[in-house]
Amino acid sequence: MGCNTSRVGLTSVTMTAEQNHNLVREIWSFVCNEYYEEVGISFMIRLFQTYPELRKLWIFAANLEIEHDIRSNAQARYHATKIMYTLNEIITNVEDYGKRRNILESLGKTHFAYDVKPSDFQAAESTMAYVLNSILGNRFTPRHKQAWSYLFQQIIVDLGRGVEQQVLCDSQLKTTMHKASSKGI
């Protein structure tokens, strides 16, 4: 998570990076043991229903509006599994900032090809927070929410950095190709 101390949300408790990491790992362990698949598919359902404009980012999602259709769609379930796997990798490496950053920047670069904007990742944060709160109830305490929010802000920054890096590479490639075609190469 690369956490320093943080003040997130409505609580005024300042937590150390280690405390944030421990709380994220604690709640994630519970999610993995009890609700792994449900959190993933509930995330997709909530995202598609709350942010219908984002459905265009998935070829399979254009006509997925009803919860039952999303829940039973094999591609939505597959993508939900990929999201959960990636979150697991990030949380497993929460204290290894370099590895976590590499995972997320690479993922951000991949998302560039699908026309995902860095601002689109904010929808993912609020969606996951809603899903965790809905499924975990009282287990998702204000301290867990604070730690999770801080982690997700780091995720958003690193994903966005990957998208921006790919934007820059794409722009440089287009400039190089334009110069080459201008010279008749």
C-alpha positions, 0 to 999 in steps of 0.5 A, spaced: 500 500 500 505 504 500 502 507 506 504 513 510 499 515 516 493 517 513 486 521 514 481 518 510 473 518 511 469 520 517 474 518 522 479 522 525 484 516 527 491 516 524 494 509 522 501 507 521 502 504 514 503 497 518 496 498 521 493 500 514 496 493 511 494 489 517 487 491 517 486 490 509 489 483 510 485 482 515 478 484 512 481 481 505 482 474 508 475 474 511 473 476 504 477 470 501 475 465 505 467 467 505 465 471 500 471 471 494 466 469 488 460 473 491 464 480 492 467 479 485 460 478 481 457 483 486 462 488 484 461 487 476 453 488 478 454 494 482 459 497 477 454 496 471 448 498 474 451 505 478 455 507 472 452 504 465 456 509 461 462 504 463 459 498 460 461 500 453 468 498 456 466 491 456 464 488 449 460 483 452 456 488 457 453 493 452 446 489 454 447 487 461 442 491 465 439 486 469 442 483 475 440 476 473 443 477 466 450 480 469 450 474 474 449 469 469 454 472 464 460 467 463 464 473 461 462 478 467 463 472 472 470 471 468 472 478 469 470 478 476 474 473 477 480 477 474 479 483 478 479 479 485 485 475 483 489 482 481 486 485 488 489 478 491 496 479 488 496 487 490 494 485 497 499 479 498 504 484 496 501 490 500 508 492 503 512 491 496 511 497 493 515 496 487 512 490 485 505 492 487 506 498 483 509 494 477 503 490 477 498 496 477 502 500 472 502 494 467 494 493 468 493 500 467 497 500 460 493 494 458 486 498 460 489 504 455 487 499 449 480 499 452 479 506 452 479 506 460 481 513 463 484 514 469 478 517 472 474 511 470 478 508 476 474 512 481 468 508 480 471 502 481 473 505 488 466 507 490 463 500 487 468 496 491 467 500 498 459 499 497 460 492 495 464 490 501 460 494 506 453 491 503 456 484 504 461 484 510 456 489 514 459 490 521 465 486 520 467 492 515 468 497 521 470 504 520 478 503 521 477 497 515 474 502 511 479 507 512 485 502 510 481 500 504 480 507 502 487 508 502 489 502 499 484 504 493 487 511 492 494 508 491 491 503 486 488 508 482 494 512 482 498 506 480 493 504 475 492 511 472 500 512 472 500 506 467 494 509 463 498 515 462 505 512 461 501 508 455 498 515 452 505 518 452 508 512 448 502 512 444 503 519 442 510 519 441 509 513 436 504 517 432 509 523 432 515 518 430 510 515 424 508 522 422 515 524 421 517 518 418 511 519 413 512 526 412 519 524 409 517 519 405 520 513 409 
